[in-house]
Amino acid sequence: MEDLALMANQNHRIQTLLLTENETGNSNKAPKLLTLDDYPHWKYRFEIHINGVDTNLWMMIEGVHCY
């Protein structure tokens, strides 16, 4: 019985981790926009992600000329 409880706890932790990663992204993946209501918060997280990858890339997205 303890084994089942341990497996359920581990499954819950994995699900929580995957959901959090989808919402916030990580250093290799951009955050996902899950609902349109979350757009302002997603935009902020996405900008942080792109700036972490390459500051010039975000400036290009914003339309700023960079060389």
matplotlib code that plots the C-alpha trace (Angstrom):
import matplotlib.pyplot as plt

x = [0.0, 2.9, 4.3, 1.0, 1.0, 4.6, 3.9, 0.9, 2.9, 5.7, 3.1, 1.6, 5.0, 5.8, 2.4, 3.0, 6.5, 5.2, 2.4, 4.7, 7.2, 4.4, 3.3, 6.7, 9.0, 12.6, 16.0, 15.4, 11.7, 9.6, 6.6, 3.3, 0.2, -2.5, -5.4, -5.9, -6.7, -3.1, -1.7, -0.2, 1.6, 2.7, 4.1, 6.2, 7.5, 8.1, 10.1, 12.3, 12.9, 13.9, 16.1, 17.8, 18.4, 19.6, 19.0, 19.3, 16.6, 14.1, 15.1, 14.5, 11.0, 10.3, 11.4, 14.6, 17.5, 20.6, 23.9]
y = [0.0, 2.4, 1.7, 2.9, 6.1, 6.8, 6.3, 8.6, 11.2, 11.0, 11.2, 14.3, 15.9, 15.1, 16.5, 19.7, 20.1, 19.6, 22.1, 24.7, 24.2, 24.7, 27.9, 29.4, 27.7, 27.0, 28.0, 25.9, 26.4, 29.5, 29.7, 28.7, 30.9, 28.7, 31.2, 34.6, 35.9, 35.2, 37.2, 40.2, 37.9, 35.5, 38.4, 39.5, 35.9, 35.5, 38.8, 37.6, 34.3, 35.9, 38.4, 35.5, 33.8, 36.9, 40.5, 41.5, 39.1, 40.9, 44.2, 42.9, 41.6, 45.1, 46.7, 48.3, 48.3, 46.6, 45.8]
z = [0.0, 0.8, -2.7, -4.3, -2.2, -3.1, -6.8, -6.6, -4.9, -7.5, -10.3, -8.8, -8.6, -12.2, -13.3, -11.3, -12.8, -16.4, -15.9, -14.4, -17.2, -19.8, -18.2, -17.5, -20.0, -19.2, -20.6, -23.7, -24.4, -24.5, -22.2, -23.8, -24.0, -22.4, -22.5, -24.0, -20.6, -19.6, -22.5, -20.6, -18.1, -21.0, -23.0, -20.0, -19.6, -23.3, -23.4, -20.5, -22.3, -25.6, -23.9, -22.1, -25.5, -27.4, -26.5, -30.2, -31.1, -28.8, -30.3, -33.8, -32.7, -31.3, -34.5, -33.2, -35.6, -34.0, -35.6]

ax = plt.figure().add_subplot(projection="3d")
ax.plot(x, y, z, "-o")
ax.set_aspect("equal")
plt.show()
